[in-house]
Amino acid sequence: MSSIQRDEQMWNRVIALHAQVEQRLATALTRTHGLGLSEYRALGFLDESPDSELRMQELANRLGLNQSSVTRLVGRLDAAGFAERDLCPDDRRGVYTVLTEAGRKRYRDARGTYRDTLAAALDEAPDGTAAALRQALA
């Protein structure tokens, strides 16, 4: 087997592992905390940011979403009371997403579920892919 074939095979294993882990995380967060995976990650990025706020475009970039998708996501967070939109005082065209205390609480309540599910999904991954990744990235 050539190195190109090995690389392709390895990459396909990584993609499969990613899909399996993402599905388990999404299911656990939805069932236990009523959050989608992107919503959870958005709350996490906001929780970690200075002043608990990010420009919409920066949030979109961190989540790997386009502007339309992040607008809908922030709309859901706003409707749930987990985040608010705020206009940039220096540039009225700029819009920030600001984490609310309810959003911070929901994120922190869900963080344990996320971490436990992630660890279990990686531990149970077939064919040693997760173990190899852990070793390679350590």
Salt bridges, closest charged atoms under 4 A:
GLU22 OE2 - ARG41 NH2 2.62
GLU39 OE2 - ARG76 NE 2.83
ASP47 OD1 - ARG104 NH1 2.76
ASP47 OD1 - ARG108 NH2 2.94
GLU58 OE2 - ARG62 NH2 2.73
ASP91 OD1 - ARG93 NE 3.21
GLU101 OE2 - ARG104 NE 3.40
ASP109 OD2 - LYS105 NZ 2.81
ASP123 OD1 - ARG134 NH1 2.85
GLU124 OE1 - ARG24 NH1 2.72
ASP127 OD2 - ARG13 NE 3.57
